[in-house]
């Protein structure tokens, strides 16, 4: 199923959790603790009260139980497919196609979380909404320090370094020619941190308006859920025409970057990447074992 790309705090935390633990090669441990980590992350934004705490924990436990049953088998299959794909040459179009499939899972994940998200968001107090605003302000300061300090040359060097590190995580050590290719590809990238920063702050302001709308208008659950879906649609399709055109260019370029770098990968490097995918697939298969899933069926009903 192919759907749009989504981002919402209750669901976006899943990507945060999985990417953090995947990088540490402890996917099984991380996923089994994900509902606790997700609650901690959300509470850092909101500071839930005594009434909201148990409901939020329950909602997260139910969502992760559903996700384990509904999506993890699909992820395992996708990783198995990737192991075969990674040893072949790939095109930019094929790369973008894989990401489209992943976005479909994100859509389903959001839809599953929408009722609980609308319910809990409608109970936020003015103080809690201010807490979220302060957390956004802190995040914006951190983003500025990490991405906007220094001149363009300094930021470019950091971007190249990050790209090399990500590539070597999958392929192992890059040779000089591959590092030069990465440098050229990153230098020519249409990515503009200022454009992205403007959009991310627009989304923050939009979300704060949504929270105030959910709290202050005594909306029915049906209407509250519609408000959330409309917000997510504005993430998928920004009201800013220039930004939409920019993201289309950037997406196509990034898919071409992946294909270009992969075309230079040696047989040993491709096997290194396939081994990464195999490891993640194996971790997910363990998460799907009867011992790991015992008792979860009762949670999701």
C-alpha positions, -999 to +999 in steps of 0.1 A: +000+000+000+015+034-010+005+064+009+018+098+019+047+107+042+037+115+077+052+130+108+035+134+142+052+134+176+035+102+190+046+083+158+077+102+149+092+089+181+092+054+167+116+064+140+137+081+166+138+050+188+145+025+160+172+046+143+190+052+176+190+015+186+197+003+151+228+024+150+239+006+182+231-028+169+207-036+197+174-035+178+158-062+199+165-046+232+156-012+219+123-022+204+112-041+235+118-009+255+104+014+228+071+022+245+089+033+277+114+054+257+085+069+237+067+078+269+098+094+283+104+114+251+068+127+250+067+135+286+098+156+281+077+178+258+044+178+277+050+169+314+018+148+317-004+151+347-016+122+369-047+116+348-028+117+315+001+094+325-017+061+326-038+068+295-007+078+275+013+047+287-017+025+278-020+041+243+017+036+236+016+000+248-014-007+226+002+010+196+035-008+198+017-042+203-002-035+171+029-024+153+048-055+163+020-077+149+011-057+118+043-041+106+073-060+119+067-089+096+066-065+067+098-049+078+115-083+080+104-091+044+116-057+032+150-063+048+152-097+032+145-082-001+171-055+005+198-081+010+193-093-025+189-058-039+220-044-023+244-068-042+230-055-076+233-022-093+203+000-085+187+030-102+176+063-087+140+054-095+142+021-077+157+037-047+129+063-045+104+034-049+117+017-018+113+049+002+077+052-011+069+018+004+083+028+038+062+059+037+031+037+033+039+021+066+043+055+082+008+064+071-007+033+086+012+039+118-002+074+121-037+063+113-036+037+141-024+064+166-049+091+155-078+083+179-056+081+210-036+112+199-067+132+194-081+121+228-050+129+248-042+161+230-077+175+238-069+172+275-037+193+274-037+223+297-025+258+288+006+251+309+014+219+290+010+237+257+035+263+269+058+234+279+057+222+243+065+257+230+095+259+253+107+225+242+104+237+206+124+268+214+151+246+230+151+223+199+154+253+176+184+266+196+200+232+193+193+230+156+209+264+151+240+255+170+244+222+152+235+233+117+236+271+112+268+281+131+299+289+111+303+299+075+290+279+045+324+262+041+324+249+076+288+236+073+297+219+040+327+201+056+304+188+084+278+176+058+305+157+039+318+141+071+283+130+081+277+115+046+310+096+047+302+082+081+267+071+070+281+054+039+309+036+058+283+024+084+267+004+055+296-003+032+327-003+055+357+019+047+354+040+015+384+044-007+398+077-019+378+078-051+346+071-032+353+098-007+359+122-035+326+112-051+308+119-018+325+153-015+313+162-050+278+149-045+273+167-012+288+199-027+263+198-056+233+189-035+203+213-036+199+209+002+195+243+019+195+242+057+178+276+058+149+265+036+145+234+058+147+254+090+120+278+078+097+248+070+103+230+103+094+261+123+063+266+102+053+230+111+059+237+148+037+268+147+011+249+128+011+221+154+008+246+183-023+260+166-037+225+162-032+218+199-050+250+209-078+242+184-082+207+199-082+220+234-104+250+231-133+241+209-149+210+225-146+191+192-160+157+188-135+129+184-144+126+148-137+163+142-105+163+163-091+134+143-099+153+111-079+182+124-049+160+130-052+144+096-053+179+080-022+189+099-003+158+087-014+165+051+001+200+054+034+182+064+031+159+034+021+188+011+034+221+025+013+252+019+045+267+007+047+261-031+084+269-032+091+244-005+072+217-023+092+222-055+124+222-034+116+189-018+108+173-051+142+184-064+160+173-033+143+139-032+152+131-067+188+142-062+192+121-030+179+090-047+204+096-075+232+101-049+224+067-033+224+050-067+257+067-078+276+058-047+262+023-047+275+019-083+310+023-070+307-002-042+329-033-045+316-068-040+330-068-005+313-035+004+280-048-009+283-079+011+291-057+042+258-038+036+239-070+030+252-083+063+238-052+081+204-058+066+206-095+075+214-086+111+184-063+114+161-089+097+173-115+122+166-092+151+131-086+139+125-123+134+134-128+170+110-101+180+083-120+162+090-153+180+063-168+203+084-160+234+088-124+225+051-119+215+035-139+244+007-119+260+007-091+235-025-102+218-044-094+249-031-058+249-043-049+215-079-061+220 
